Amino acid sequence: MNKPLTPPVPTPAQPCPETAGHDAQRPGLSLNRRALLVGGGLVAAGWLARPLARSLFRASAPVFIARHQRYDGDLEQTIRAGLLATGLDPAALPGRKVLLKPNLVEPTRQAPHMTTHPAMIVAAAEVFRRFGATVVVGEAPGHVRDTEMALAESGLGEALDSAQLDFADLNYEETGWVANGGRASKLAGFHFPRSIVEADLVVSMPKLKTHHWVGLTVSMKNLYGVLPGVKYGWPKNVLHHAGIPQTVFDINASLPKRLAIVDGIVAMEGDGPIMGSPKPLGLVVIGTNPTAVDATCARIMGLDPARVGYLQLAADRLGPIVDGAIIQRGERWQATASPFTLLNRPHLQELRLDSSGILTS
Amino acid sequence: MRWVEAILDELSEATSWSYRLGAPPATEPAATAALALAGHGRREAAERACRWLVSLQSDDGTLGISATEPAPHWPTGMAMLAWRAIGGTADYETPMTKGLAWMLATRGETLPRSDDIGHDTTAIGWPWVEGTHAWVEPTAFNLLALKAVGHAGHPRARWAAGLLVDRLLPSGGCNYGNTVILGQTLRAHVEPTGLALAALAGEADPTGRIMRSMDYLSQTLDRSTTAASLAYGLMGLAAHGRVPIAASEWLASAAERTRRRGASPHRLALLALAALGTACPLFHGTDG
């Protein structure tokens, strides 16, 4: 029997009527045969039979921070150390399917600091391969229909070719339906691509960025990019209409097998997530609890996680956001904090940690 | 062009049309294949794809994204374009009538105007998914379909053209459909720009944005442009009578790369469609 990999496992995938996916879509249709097939496959694969979790939620979670990192440095060593320091058990990985999910929302050579650097993805892939896992890189770019263009502009396509890594174009895969494990939004469930449904572990690999609507986008918001454009649009407007904080929380609550590896080597500040400026930080942040990782990243950026909508929803349900409940490995966040420039908008400025908060939050 | 004939042979011999080789068939690739086959005179094969599209249509006139996923309905207009490209048969009159009825009854959600958002959020077009805002690509496909079935003068077509011009960036080009957000002008991308320009062929534009968008495409497209972007970019230019001298060479190069990278039937069909130049049925199926 496989050993558990990571913490929380909330909601099983299950077949469902088409109606349950988008409330905006038409009611009363017959069962989605593909969903049935995928759901059945999950049971056969043992996802339902052998939960990977040790517990639904742990009151504390470790987060690893490495600084002085470079894209041409030994990222493989850093990532391996971070995963081991935050509780990943390599003995559970042989034979498992690991999907690495970078952020390629709208790649352009004009702004390489918008997307996860290919060196991070290749290094993470190598770590999981050495642990014995089967690795695929998957993404559903949120703003562009031409995924080949996204791979070319980000440089990821060439890197994947060199590393002989497979890529799953999540925008166009057939889907399986998973009930909404969070229920913060009106959506009854999500249509996840086959590669996501069949993965034993989804590794969110975001770029550390500001976000002009919700403050920051890190590992939890990055998982918007597992949802297929063919079902949710370009942009994934179904989610926006259902509420960004609510759907960020819901998606994460519906995808149990997640961990986070954050590219903060050259981050983005200002008008993120698309038009912001590069912010060299040299950081890599890793954890098996994405909520704790994002809360830590918020503090590094000078934001109060308790004021960020989706972290408020996730707090004590998907993971801890209180500083005292996050066990720091590697560097302490206080030593790496570097407040990010935000647009001068009230809804963003109110997210900032005050001067005392930086020390105490 | 041998590379085009090879693609057409494959599309003709196929029993289904998909986004990637070996994947389940899907509506958009089938409609694209039908357009390419019809445009190149492979009528019998195009008919097969068109009949499959008819089999997907629900009683309410909609087509979903595949046989197993009957929603959302954004590919409906693309199927209508394919049926219209076949022409000369009554077999598709009823499906087109049903599709048109759905199209005219469907619109994107509008929003109150806001200083934070640069485009006209009250403009009426089509969404990817019912219940959400209107965006460039579904609006462009449905405007092309309305023109193809003789409704270029319908108020919905006029509103759609107005929406598309409004979504072009001041300096030319467009993205998925946002122009300025929180005071920041966003970037253009080739694929939506090409599709929008194809839909805007023949439209008056006192703002000059259409012309600047053509200039953007002319300056951006080259031999390295990826397949779908290249195809739509060239179709957008061709719709306005502008075909780059090197277009055939670029398309052949993209076809060769596409074959090396998994041979996506959908991308290959797009390249064959774009190879039709100014005779492309994407924007030449119009009745008026």
Contacts between the chains, C-beta under 8 A, distances in Angstrom:
chain1	res1	chain2	res2	distance
A	18	B	69	7.3
A	18	B	70	6.3
A	18	B	71	6.0
A	21	B	71	7.6
A	22	B	71	7.1
A	22	B	72	7.4
A	22	B	129	6.2
A	22	B	131	7.5
A	23	B	131	7.6
A	24	B	129	5.7
A	24	B	130	5.3
A	24	B	131	3.0
A	24	B	132	6.7
A	25	B	71	4.0
A	25	B	72	6.2
A	25	B	129	6.9
A	25	B	130	6.9
A	26	B	60	7.8
A	26	B	70	7.9
A	26	B	71	6.0
A	26	B	130	8.0
A	29	B	70	5.8
A	29	B	71	7.5
A	32	B	68	6.0
A	32	B	69	6.4
A	33	B	68	4.9
A	34	B	24	7.4
A	34	B	66	7.9
A	34	B	68	4.4
A	34	B	69	6.8
A	106	B	175	7.5
A	106	B	187	7.3
A	106	B	189	7.7
A	108	B	187	6.1
A	110	B	187	7.3
A	143	B	175	6.4
A	143	B	176	5.3
A	143	B	189	7.8
A	144	B	175	8.0
A	144	B	176	7.4
A	144	B	189	5.9
A	144	B	191	7.0
A	145	B	137	6.8
A	145	B	191	5.8
A	145	B	192	7.5
A	145	B	228	6.9
A	146	B	189	7.8
A	146	B	190	7.6
A	146	B	191	4.7
A	146	B	226	5.8
A	146	B	227	7.8
A	146	B	228	4.2
A	146	B	229	4.8
A	148	B	226	4.2
A	148	B	227	6.1
A	148	B	228	6.7
A	148	B	261	7.3
A	148	B	267	7.3
A	149	B	189	7.6
A	149	B	190	7.4
A	149	B	191	7.1
A	149	B	225	8.0
A	149	B	226	4.3
A	149	B	228	7.2
A	149	B	229	5.1
A	152	B	224	7.7
A	152	B	226	5.6
A	169	B	19	7.5
A	169	B	20	7.1
A	172	B	19	4.1
A	172	B	20	7.1
A	172	B	23	7.6
A	172	B	26	7.4
A	173	B	23	7.6
A	174	B	23	7.3
A	174	B	24	5.6
A	174	B	66	7.2
A	174	B	68	7.2
A	174	B	69	7.5
A	175	B	69	7.0
A	212	B	181	6.9
A	212	B	182	5.4
A	229	B	128	7.7
A	230	B	26	7.8
A	230	B	28	8.0
A	230	B	65	4.8
A	230	B	69	7.9
A	230	B	72	8.0
A	231	B	65	7.1
A	231	B	69	7.4
A	231	B	72	6.6
A	231	B	129	7.6
A	232	B	128	7.4
A	232	B	129	6.8
A	233	B	72	7.7
A	233	B	74	7.7
A	233	B	127	7.0
A	233	B	128	2.9
A	233	B	129	5.4
A	233	B	132	6.4
A	233	B	135	6.7
A	233	B	138	8.0
A	234	B	128	6.7
A	234	B	135	7.0
A	234	B	137	6.8
A	234	B	176	4.9
A	235	B	135	7.5
A	235	B	176	5.9
A	235	B	178	8.0
A	237	B	127	6.9
A	237	B	128	6.5
A	237	B	129	6.9
A	237	B	132	4.0
A	237	B	133	5.6
A	237	B	135	7.1
A	238	B	129	5.2
A	238	B	131	7.7
A	238	B	132	5.9
A	240	B	132	7.6
A	241	B	109	7.3
A	241	B	131	6.6
A	241	B	132	5.3
A	241	B	133	7.7
A	271	B	182	6.9
A	271	B	184	5.1
A	274	B	186	6.7
A	274	B	187	7.4
A	275	B	184	4.9
A	275	B	186	6.8
A	275	B	187	7.8
A	343	B	182	6.0
A	345	B	182	6.7
